């Protein structure tokens, strides 16, 4: 019986967590070839007071965490960079 534990910060909606459980279960079923009834998913939610980066609780960090905004890159910003680079190459 596979057991998957996911630790994440609090704040996601029940719908988002249900979707995560469903997708992780599907991935385990596919990868391990086990029936979905045998898969267990445990979500451990922690508060920002109980998680720290660079010696500072995340609850006291700025909007980009303790590492600063220069280190925070989202998938959308990376995609925008790729799109701009492709447009420049096409010129």
C-alpha positions in Angstrom: 0.0 0.0 0.0 1.8 3.2 -1.1 1.6 6.1 1.3 2.5 9.6 0.0 3.0 12.5 2.4 2.9 16.0 1.1 4.0 18.9 3.3 2.8 22.3 2.2 1.9 25.7 3.6 -1.7 26.3 4.8 -4.1 28.3 2.7 -5.3 26.2 -0.2 -9.0 25.5 -0.8 -10.6 22.1 -0.3 -11.2 21.9 -4.0 -7.5 22.4 -4.8 -6.4 19.8 -2.2 -9.0 17.3 -3.6 -7.5 17.9 -7.1 -4.0 17.4 -5.8 -5.0 14.1 -4.0 -6.7 12.9 -7.2 -3.7 13.7 -9.5 -1.1 12.3 -7.1 -3.2 9.1 -6.7 -3.4 8.8 -10.5 0.4 9.2 -10.9 1.0 6.5 -8.2 -1.4 4.1 -9.8 0.3 4.6 -13.2 3.8 4.4 -11.9 3.4 1.5 -9.5 0.6 -0.3 -11.2 -1.5 -0.6 -8.0 -5.2 -0.2 -7.6 -6.2 3.3 -6.6 -8.0 1.8 -3.5 -4.6 0.9 -2.1 -3.1 4.5 -2.4 -3.0 6.7 0.6 -2.3 10.4 0.5 -1.5 12.5 3.6 -1.5 16.3 3.4 0.5 18.0 6.1 -0.3 21.6 6.3 1.9 24.0 8.2 1.5 27.6 9.1 4.0 30.2 8.0 4.9 30.6 11.7 6.1 27.0 11.7 8.3 27.3 8.6 11.5 29.2 8.2 13.9 30.2 5.4 17.3 31.7 6.0 16.7 31.8 9.8 13.5 33.8 9.6 9.9 32.5 10.0 8.0 32.8 6.7 5.3 34.7 8.5 7.8 37.6 9.0 9.3 37.5 5.5 8.5 39.8 2.6 6.2 38.9 -0.3 9.0 36.9 -2.0 10.1 35.0 1.1 13.4 35.4 2.8 15.5 34.9 -0.3 14.3 38.0 -2.0 12.3 38.6 -5.2 15.3 38.2 -7.5 15.2 34.4 -6.7 11.4 34.0 -7.3 10.6 33.0 -10.8 7.2 31.7 -11.8 6.4 29.4 -14.7 4.5 32.3 -16.3 7.4 34.7 -16.1 9.8 32.1 -17.5 7.3 31.4 -20.4 7.1 35.2 -21.1 10.9 35.3 -21.2 10.9 32.4 -23.7 8.3 34.1 -25.8 10.2 37.4 -25.9 13.4 35.5 -26.8 11.7 33.7 -29.7 10.2 36.9 -31.0 13.6 38.6 -31.0 15.2 35.6 -32.8 12.4 35.8 -35.4 13.3 39.4 -36.2 
